[in-house]
Amino acid sequence: MNRIKDKTRLNNQIRRNTTEVRIVGDVKEVEKGIYATDDALKFADEYELDLVEINPNGKPPVVKIMDYKKYLYDENKKRKEQEKKQKAKTQQIKEIRFTPNTDEHDFNFKLKHAVNFLKSNNKLKASVFFKGREITYKDKGKVLLLKLAEQLEEFAIAESLPKMEGRRLSMMFKPKK
């Protein structure tokens, strides 16, 4: 995080025309209260910490004695952890495609991928794509998708029955919890 963006004033950047500041914070040696700005800066220097302006609009302005770089580091770490958790919660839709003439070996290969997708908490869209005159074999496509639904029974719940979308017959699955 850049100080220019958040406009936090540190140490000597705190307004000099302000004669007093209110100190809050965790430094045990310094009691909370109203101090002269110069005294507050001396306290911060004495403990090798920063004087950080928290509320410049207060009467007097509120400041805190702390290690500002450590504070920024911790905030950045928390933000990244939250982003990571948020990404883990998002669910993606993964798709596997078949043709009406898919062989048993190919079916089993794609079934393993489907199981992996569902185990990693993703939704699955299984579709049978009909090319050219294969469109006359819609029944084969339905049988294939129902067979897939039967094989995925312990890992997923079928959200819908097979339905035609143009030249594609598709079915959605969501993972069991």
C-alpha positions in Angstrom: 0.0 0.0 0.0 1.4 3.4 -0.9 1.2 6.3 1.5 0.5 8.7 -1.3 -2.8 6.8 -2.0 -4.0 6.5 1.6 -2.7 10.0 2.5 -1.7 8.9 6.0 0.6 11.5 7.6 3.6 10.2 9.6 6.0 11.9 12.0 7.0 15.3 10.7 4.2 15.3 8.1 1.7 15.8 10.9 0.6 19.4 10.9 3.1 21.7 12.7 0.4 24.4 13.2 -1.3 21.9 15.5 0.0 22.5 18.9 -1.7 19.5 20.5 -2.5 15.9 19.6 -4.4 13.1 21.3 -2.3 10.0 21.6 -4.1 6.6 21.5 -2.4 3.3 21.1 -0.6 0.3 22.6 2.7 1.8 23.8 2.6 1.0 27.5 5.1 3.6 28.6 3.0 6.5 27.1 -0.4 7.1 28.6 -3.3 8.0 26.4 -4.1 11.7 26.5 -3.5 15.1 25.0 0.2 16.1 24.4 2.1 18.8 22.6 2.9 17.7 19.0 6.7 18.0 19.7 6.4 15.8 22.8 4.5 13.2 20.8 7.2 13.2 18.2 9.8 12.8 20.9 8.0 9.8 22.3 7.8 8.2 18.9 11.6 8.8 18.3 12.4 7.5 21.8 10.7 4.2 21.1 11.9 4.1 17.5 8.4 4.0 16.2 6.2 6.2 14.0 3.7 8.8 15.0 0.7 8.1 12.7 -2.2 10.5 12.3 -5.4 8.5 12.5 -8.1 11.3 12.6 -6.8 14.7 11.3 -10.3 16.2 11.8 -10.5 15.6 15.5 -10.1 18.4 18.1 -7.2 17.8 18.7 -6.1 15.5 15.9 -5.8 11.8 17.0 -2.4 10.1 16.5 -1.0 6.7 17.4 2.5 5.6 18.1 3.2 2.4 16.2 5.6 0.7 13.7 3.9 1.8 10.5 5.8 -0.5 8.1 4.8 -3.5 10.2 1.2 -2.3 10.3 1.2 -2.0 6.4 2.8 -5.5 6.2 0.2 -7.0 8.4 -2.7 -5.3 6.6 -1.3 -6.5 3.2 -1.0 -10.0 4.6 -4.6 -10.0 5.9 -5.9 -8.7 2.5 -4.1 -11.4 0.6 -5.4 -14.1 3.0 -9.0 -12.8 2.5 -8.5 -12.8 -1.3 -7.2 -16.4 -1.1 -10.3 -17.5 1.0 -12.6 -15.7 -1.4 -11.0 -17.5 -4.4 -11.4 -20.8 -2.6 -15.2 -20.2 -2.2 -15.9 -19.3 -5.8 -17.3 -22.1 -7.9 -16.4 -22.5 -11.5 -18.3 -24.3 -14.2 -16.2 -27.0 -15.9 -17.3 -28.6 -19.1 -16.7 -32.0 -20.6 -17.8 -32.8 -24.2 -18.9 -36.0 -25.7 -20.0 -37.1 -29.2 -22.9 -39.6 -29.6 -20.3 -42.2 -30.7 -18.0 -41.9 -27.7 -16.4 -45.2 -26.8 -16.2 -46.8 -23.4 -12.6 -46.0 -22.8 -13.1 -42.3 -23.7 -16.2 -42.2 -21.5 -14.2 -43.6 -18.5 -11.4 -41.1 -19.2 -13.7 -38.2 -19.2 -15.6 -39.6 -16.2 -12.4 -39.4 -14.1 -12.0 -35.8 -15.1 -15.6 -35.1 -14.2 -15.0 -36.7 -10.7 -11.9 -34.5 -10.2 -13.8 -31.4 -11.2 -16.6 -32.2 -8.7 -14.2 -33.1 -5.9 -12.6 -29.7 -6.3 -16.0 -28.1 -5.7 -16.7 -27.0 -9.3 -20.0 -27.4 -11.2 -19.9 -29.6 -14.2 -21.6 -29.2 -17.5 -21.6 -32.3 -19.6 -22.6 -32.0 -23.2 -23.0 -34.1 -26.3 -22.2 -32.2 -29.5 -23.9 -33.4 -32.7 -22.0 -32.9 -35.9 -23.7 -33.0 -39.3 -26.1 -35.9 -39.5 -25.3 -37.2 -36.0 -28.3 -35.0 -34.9 -30.5 -37.9 -35.7 -29.0 -39.8 -32.8 -30.4 -37.7 -30.0 -31.4 -40.8 -28.1 -27.8 -42.0 -28.0 -26.8 -38.6 -26.5 -29.5 -38.8 -23.8 -28.4 -42.4 -22.9 -24.8 -41.2 -22.7 -25.7 -38.4 -20.4 -28.0 -40.5 -18.2 -25.2 -43.1 -17.9 -22.8 -40.3 -16.8 -25.4 -39.1 -14.2 -25.6 -42.7 -12.9 -21.8 -43.0 -12.6 -21.5 -39.6 -10.9 -24.4 -40.3 -8.4 -22.1 -40.5 -5.3 -20.2 -37.3 -6.2 -22.8 -35.0 -7.7 -26.5 -34.1 -7.9 -28.0 -33.5 -11.4 -29.4 -30.0 -11.6 -31.4 -30.7 -14.8 -32.3 -33.4 -17.2 -30.6 -33.5 -20.6 -31.9 -30.6 -22.7 -31.1 -29.5 -26.3 -29.4 -26.2 -27.0 -29.0 -26.0 -30.7 -26.8 -28.9 -31.8 -25.8 -29.6 -28.2 -27.5 -31.8 -25.6 -26.3 -30.7 -22.1 -26.8 -31.5 -18.5 -25.6 -29.7 -15.3 -24.2 -31.3 -12.2 -23.4 -29.7 -8.8 -21.1 -31.3 -6.3 -22.5 -33.1 -3.2 -21.4 -31.6 0.1 
